[in-house]
Amino acid sequence: MISKERVRKAIEHAQTDRVPIDFSARQEVYEKLGGILGLKPGESVEQRLEVDLRGVGPAIKRSASPLCYADPTIKVENNVYFDIWGVGFRQNRTESGEYMDLCFNPLKKISGVKELDDHPWPAADMWDYSSLFDQANANR
């Protein structure tokens, strides 16, 4: 069964040959895992792990922090960053690399539509959408 069929059947709650697999990680994890798996030139972690889903998304026009998917960000104290959505992340370092922990949800205490309307949402033109079609076709 090909990935597209497997995912479609799973969404429809139909029988599949196996559970669809999704995988996402920071770049250093991909690099380390690629070395551990002994990938051949041109082979990706997703191919080796038989991952069924691929990410497609617009590029941020201005990258400024470790939160490259949601820049620009504001760094405050103790390795805490707030992204353009108002979400707070704490950068943690370990011997095996670094990761970001969610530490603040700006919508947690919102109780009505008016408060949502007043939230400082980012503008759509902060992203470059020009590569979406090519990304989707490359992942068919």
Phi, psi and omega per residue, in radians:
M1 nan 2.324 3.123
I2 -1.439 2.777 -3.060
S3 -0.944 -0.813 -3.094
K4 -1.012 -0.762 3.135
E5 -1.189 -0.713 -3.127
R6 -1.072 -0.810 -3.128
V7 -1.156 -0.778 3.137
R8 -1.038 -0.792 -3.136
K9 -1.129 -0.694 3.127
A10 -1.105 -0.715 3.100
I11 -1.081 -0.633 3.134
E12 -1.437 0.038 -3.096
H13 1.064 0.590 3.099
A14 -1.731 2.864 -3.123
Q15 -1.154 2.334 3.052
T16 -2.129 2.944 3.100
D17 -1.300 -0.436 3.064
R18 -2.857 2.951 3.100
V19 -1.206 2.339 3.072
P20 -1.078 2.526 -3.096
I21 -1.922 2.373 3.012
D22 -2.165 2.544 -3.137
F23 -2.607 2.340 3.083
S24 -2.608 2.452 -3.134
A25 -2.755 2.943 3.053
R26 -1.215 2.764 -3.061
Q27 -0.979 -0.728 -3.115
E28 -1.128 -0.507 3.083
V29 -1.200 -0.783 3.089
Y30 -1.003 -0.789 -3.110
E31 -1.107 -0.827 -3.127
K32 -1.141 -0.760 3.136
L33 -1.130 -0.678 3.090
G34 -1.032 -0.712 3.097
G35 -1.165 -0.740 3.130
I36 -1.112 -0.699 -3.123
L37 -1.357 -0.198 -3.117
G38 1.089 0.844 -3.094
L39 -1.083 2.510 3.058
K40 -1.404 2.759 3.095
P41 -0.954 2.291 3.133
G42 1.504 -0.191 3.135
E43 -1.534 2.376 -3.137
S44 -1.792 2.825 3.061
V45 -0.999 -0.735 -3.134
E46 -1.054 -0.719 3.118
Q47 -1.118 -0.822 -3.091
R48 -1.109 -0.690 -3.120
L49 -1.501 0.033 -3.133
E50 0.949 0.814 3.116
V51 -1.250 2.351 -3.068
D52 -1.583 -0.470 -3.055
L53 -1.890 2.536 3.102
R54 -2.213 2.546 3.111
G55 -1.451 2.448 3.043
V56 -2.349 2.251 3.135
G57 -2.922 2.811 3.138
P58 -1.294 2.691 3.084
A59 -1.526 2.480 3.050
I60 -1.304 2.415 -3.072
K61 -1.256 -0.474 -3.112
R62 -2.387 1.872 3.126
S63 -1.611 2.318 -3.045
A64 -2.406 0.030 -3.051
S65 -2.767 -3.125 3.066
P66 -1.140 -0.203 3.112
L67 -1.656 0.938 -2.988
C68 -0.927 -0.441 -3.126
Y69 -1.344 -0.284 -3.041
A70 -2.414 0.747 3.120
D71 -1.471 2.876 -0.062
P72 -1.332 2.711 -3.127
T73 -2.115 2.910 3.066
I74 -2.034 2.193 3.081
K75 -1.629 2.276 3.054
V76 -1.971 -2.745 -3.069
E77 -1.294 2.863 3.028
N78 0.945 0.757 3.113
N79 1.000 0.591 3.077
V80 -1.774 2.321 3.121
Y81 -2.118 2.523 2.992
F82 -1.998 2.194 -3.105
D83 -1.508 -3.114 -3.076
I84 -1.175 -0.203 3.089
W85 -1.612 -0.116 -3.087
G86 1.540 0.151 3.139
V87 -1.464 2.356 3.130
G88 -1.699 2.361 3.113
F89 -2.246 2.470 3.043
R90 -1.876 2.210 3.121
Q91 -1.457 2.195 -3.138
N92 -2.080 2.440 3.104
R93 -2.024 2.394 3.067
T94 -2.269 3.075 3.126
E95 -1.143 -0.375 -3.119
S96 -1.710 -0.011 3.121
G97 2.524 -2.797 3.125
E98 -2.258 2.774 3.130
Y99 -2.635 2.883 -3.131
M100 -1.976 2.273 3.067
D101 -1.837 2.350 3.030
L102 -1.159 2.245 -3.137
C103 -2.258 -0.125 3.104
F104 -2.648 2.238 3.097
N105 -1.941 1.926 -3.068
P106 -1.198 -0.284 -3.112
L107 -1.730 0.013 -3.034
K108 -0.995 -0.704 -3.054
K109 -1.776 0.151 3.131
I110 -1.240 2.311 -3.088
S111 -2.089 -0.020 -3.122
G112 -2.757 2.964 -3.099
V113 -1.110 -0.655 -3.131
K114 -1.025 -0.752 3.119
E115 -1.135 -0.653 3.069
L116 -1.123 -0.750 3.113
D117 -1.073 -0.593 -3.109
D118 -1.419 -0.204 3.139
H119 -1.119 2.433 -3.134
P120 -1.348 1.414 -3.137
W121 -1.240 2.507 3.097
P122 -1.236 2.684 3.124
A123 -1.376 2.482 -3.120
A124 -1.076 -0.458 -3.096
D125 -1.380 0.113 3.058
M126 -1.339 -0.212 -3.110
W127 -1.985 2.695 3.070
D128 -1.817 1.975 -3.067
Y129 -1.648 0.019 -2.975
S130 -1.104 -0.415 -3.076
S131 -1.671 -0.024 -3.054
L132 -1.036 -0.778 -3.124
F133 -1.060 -0.818 3.139
D134 -1.129 -0.683 3.102
Q135 -1.070 -0.802 -3.123
A136 -1.106 -0.738 3.134
N137 -1.178 -0.621 3.131
A138 -1.175 -0.432 -3.086
N139 -1.771 0.266 -3.129
R140 -1.233 nan nan
